[in-house]
Amino acid sequence: MSDTSFTITNPSDLHNPVSYGYSHVVDVPAPGLVFVAGQYGSDPTGAVASPDFAAQVELSFANLGAALAAAGLGFRDVVRLGTYIVDHDHARLEALLAVITRIWGDKPPAQTLLGVAALALPDMLFEVDAVAVRP
C-alpha cells in the first residue's frame, strides 16, 4: 500500500508512539476504515499514569477517544474493539463493562477480550484497540 492510499496520524495530545514501533491511527479512506492502535492508560509522555486498573481503563478509553477525534470520528463510529487485560478476573471485567456500557449503552461494538500475562510496558494492566468506519 502506498502512502497516498492512507493517512497516519499521531495526535499531539497523545504520546509519540513512533519510538515504540507503531502509530496511533491509520485512516484508510477508500474503504472507509480507520484502525486505531492499542491505547493504554498513558500520560502525554507515554508513561502509565496510574497503577489502578479501573483508572487505566478510563484513561485508555479517553485516549481512544482522542485518537478517533484526530481522524474526525467518535465512539459511535467504532465497529470493533480488541481489549487486553493483564491477570483477567471478574472484577476487572466489571470495570471494563462499566466503561463500555457508559459509552455505547446497549449497542456496543463487536469485541474480542484477551486475558494476557503482560503487555508492552511493565505497569500496563489494560489496552484497547479499535476499528472504526468513516460514515
C-alpha positions as CSV (number, residue, x, y, z in Angstrom):
1,M,0.0,0.0,0.0
2,S,1.5,3.4,-0.9
3,D,1.5,6.4,1.4
4,T,-1.1,8.1,-0.7
5,S,-3.8,5.5,0.0
6,F,-3.9,6.0,3.7
7,T,-3.0,8.6,6.3
8,I,-1.1,8.0,9.5
9,T,-1.8,10.3,12.4
10,N,-0.2,10.7,15.8
11,P,-2.3,13.2,17.7
12,S,-0.3,15.8,19.6
13,D,-2.4,15.3,22.8
14,L,-1.2,11.6,22.9
15,H,2.4,10.4,23.5
16,N,4.6,10.0,20.4
17,P,4.5,6.2,19.7
18,V,6.9,6.0,16.9
19,S,9.9,5.0,19.1
20,Y,7.7,2.1,20.2
21,G,7.2,1.0,16.6
22,Y,3.6,1.9,15.9
23,S,1.3,4.8,15.1
24,H,-1.9,5.7,16.9
25,V,-4.2,6.0,13.9
26,V,-4.2,4.7,10.3
27,D,-7.1,6.1,8.2
28,V,-7.9,4.2,5.0
29,P,-10.4,6.5,3.2
30,A,-11.2,4.3,0.2
31,P,-13.0,1.6,2.0
32,G,-13.7,4.0,4.9
33,L,-11.9,2.1,7.6
34,V,-9.9,3.6,10.4
35,F,-7.6,1.5,12.5
36,V,-6.6,2.7,16.0
37,A,-3.6,1.2,17.6
38,G,-3.7,-0.1,21.2
39,Q,-4.4,2.7,23.6
40,Y,-3.4,2.4,27.3
41,G,-3.6,4.5,30.4
42,S,-0.8,6.7,29.3
43,D,0.0,10.3,30.1
44,P,1.3,12.7,27.4
45,T,4.9,11.3,27.8
46,G,3.8,7.7,27.3
47,A,4.2,6.7,30.9
48,V,1.5,4.7,32.6
49,A,-0.5,7.3,34.6
50,S,-1.8,5.1,37.4
51,P,-1.3,1.7,38.9
52,D,-5.1,1.4,39.4
53,F,-6.8,-0.9,36.9
54,A,-10.1,1.0,36.7
55,A,-8.2,4.3,36.2
56,Q,-6.2,2.7,33.4
57,V,-9.3,1.6,31.7
58,E,-10.9,5.1,31.9
59,L,-7.7,6.8,30.6
60,S,-7.3,4.1,27.8
61,F,-10.8,4.9,26.5
62,A,-10.2,8.7,26.8
63,N,-7.0,8.2,24.7
64,L,-9.0,6.1,22.2
65,G,-11.5,9.0,22.0
66,A,-8.6,11.4,21.3
67,A,-7.2,9.1,18.6
68,L,-10.7,8.8,17.0
69,A,-11.2,12.6,17.1
70,A,-7.9,13.1,15.3
71,A,-9.5,11.2,12.4
72,G,-12.7,13.2,12.6
73,L,-14.6,10.3,14.3
74,G,-16.1,9.4,17.6
75,F,-17.0,6.3,19.6
76,R,-20.2,6.0,17.6
77,D,-18.1,5.1,14.6
78,V,-16.3,2.1,16.2
79,V,-17.3,-1.3,14.9
80,R,-14.7,-3.5,16.6
81,L,-12.7,-3.4,19.8
82,G,-9.8,-5.5,20.9
83,T,-9.3,-5.4,24.7
84,Y,-6.4,-6.9,26.6
85,I,-6.5,-7.4,30.4
86,V,-3.5,-8.5,32.5
87,D,-4.5,-11.0,35.2
88,H,-8.1,-11.1,33.9
89,D,-10.7,-11.7,36.6
90,H,-14.4,-10.9,37.2
91,A,-13.6,-7.6,39.0
92,R,-11.5,-6.4,36.1
93,L,-14.2,-7.4,33.6
94,E,-16.8,-5.5,35.6
95,A,-14.6,-2.3,35.5
96,L,-14.3,-2.7,31.7
97,L,-18.0,-3.3,31.2
98,A,-18.9,-0.2,33.2
99,V,-17.0,2.0,30.8
100,I,-18.3,0.2,27.7
101,T,-21.8,0.5,28.9
102,R,-21.4,4.2,29.7
103,I,-20.0,4.9,26.2
104,W,-22.2,2.6,24.0
105,G,-25.2,1.6,26.1
106,D,-27.0,-1.4,24.9
107,K,-25.3,-1.3,21.4
108,P,-21.6,-2.0,22.0
109,P,-19.3,-2.8,19.1
110,A,-18.0,-6.3,18.4
111,Q,-15.2,-7.1,20.8
112,T,-12.6,-9.6,21.4
113,L,-11.3,-9.7,25.0
114,L,-8.0,-11.4,25.7
115,G,-6.6,-12.2,29.2
116,V,-2.9,-11.8,28.9
117,A,0.2,-12.3,31.2
118,A,1.7,-9.0,30.3
119,L,1.5,-6.0,27.9
120,A,4.2,-3.8,26.3
121,L,5.2,-1.9,29.4
122,P,5.6,-3.4,32.9
123,D,2.9,-1.2,34.6
124,M,0.3,-1.6,31.8
125,L,-2.8,-3.6,33.0
126,F,-5.1,-2.8,30.1
127,E,-5.1,-1.9,26.5
128,V,-7.7,-1.3,23.8
129,D,-7.5,-1.1,20.0
130,A,-10.3,-0.3,17.6
131,V,-11.6,-0.4,14.0
132,A,-13.9,2.4,13.0
133,V,-15.9,3.1,9.9
134,R,-16.0,6.5,8.3
135,P,-19.6,7.5,7.7
